[in-house]
Amino acid sequence: MPEMETAAPDEADAVPPVPEATPRPPCPAPANMRAEVAAYDRSARVGVWDGPRYRMTYRELGAGPPLIVLPGIASTYRGYAIMLNRLSARFRTILYDYPGDQPGDGARLGRITHANFVDDLFGLIEHLNLGRTFLFGLSFGSTVALRALHREPRRFPKAVVQGAFAHRRFTPAERVALFFGRRVPGNVGRLPLHHTVLAYNNRSHFPAMFEDRWEYYVEQNTLTPIAAMAHRLDLLATLDLRPLLPAIPNEILLLQGNEDRIVARRYFEELKAGLPHAEGVLMPLVGHQPHFTHAEVLAQVIDQWLLPCNPEGCPNEPRPAAPGAETP
């Protein structure tokens, strides 16, 4: 039998070699919470504004367009350090304390209404000569942001809110805090079952690799004065901003943790339906405290939504050199 020749494969049918996969760089190690707070304290500028209702302490970090952060109902500025350190690369971040947070701030809580919180926000804007500014409100801070957007929308080009609501019912823990807030002096850490309630609502949302953030969250959460938190809860008991929502013309990004046990998803859906120019994002496996549990990602989302990069690159990124240009 004559030997058969093996035909050479047609070049068009040849399978091109598979290029070797480029190894991905390892993910960066999670930021250390206490180191981030120390870095923030070294760089942030601390100021005081003697407002008509209390002496407001505020902190600024970064340059660029101003971004005012309206904090949650029970927190200290330190809990936002990781997020603020990253946002300060492109924004002039401003975070301030609410009445009653600082000893001796002169706040007479019984005389301060929810509308006064908005008055004081505008007072700080005037004090700092900010002009137009971005807003980011978290939980209780979202109610102040929504009311400010309704009052003077042209002042704010865009806003972001997280764990937000226009009205809400109290959780059992909040009712306990309100009951004891009228009777017990001291800080929130003295409330009955405080640590148990914190763990039930939030512990499962802190990844194991962020153990230091959980410990720091519990530590910082205990520092809010009971009277100040109870005052804010009292204001929320009668607050209903739903009639204002259709008249807010601003672009607003709504961020909601899908696992949030404090502000239920129905409040997110209510805001999305009521605000004419809102964009909603559900964050999977996230609870009510993403500024602790997912601070780096949260900062990136806020950054890119408020100041999206154009095709030529972000303002703070070096542009690639033109072909043939000399490299210095």
Secondary structure, DSSP 8 states (H G I E B T S, - for coil): ----------GGG-------------------HHHHHHHHHHH-EEEEEE-SSSEEEEEEE--SSEEEEE--SS--GGGGHHHHHHHTTTSEEEEE--TTSSTT----GGG--HHHHHHHHHHHHHHTT--S-EEEEETHHHHHHHHHHHH-GGG-SEEEEES--SS----HHHHHHHHHHTT--SBGGGSTTHHHHHHHHHGGGS-GGGHHHHHHHHHHHTTSBHHHHHHHHHHHHT---GGGGGG--SEEEEEEETT-SSS-HHHHHHHHHH-TTEEEEEETT--S-HHHHTHHHHHHHHHHHHS--BTTB-TTS-----TT----
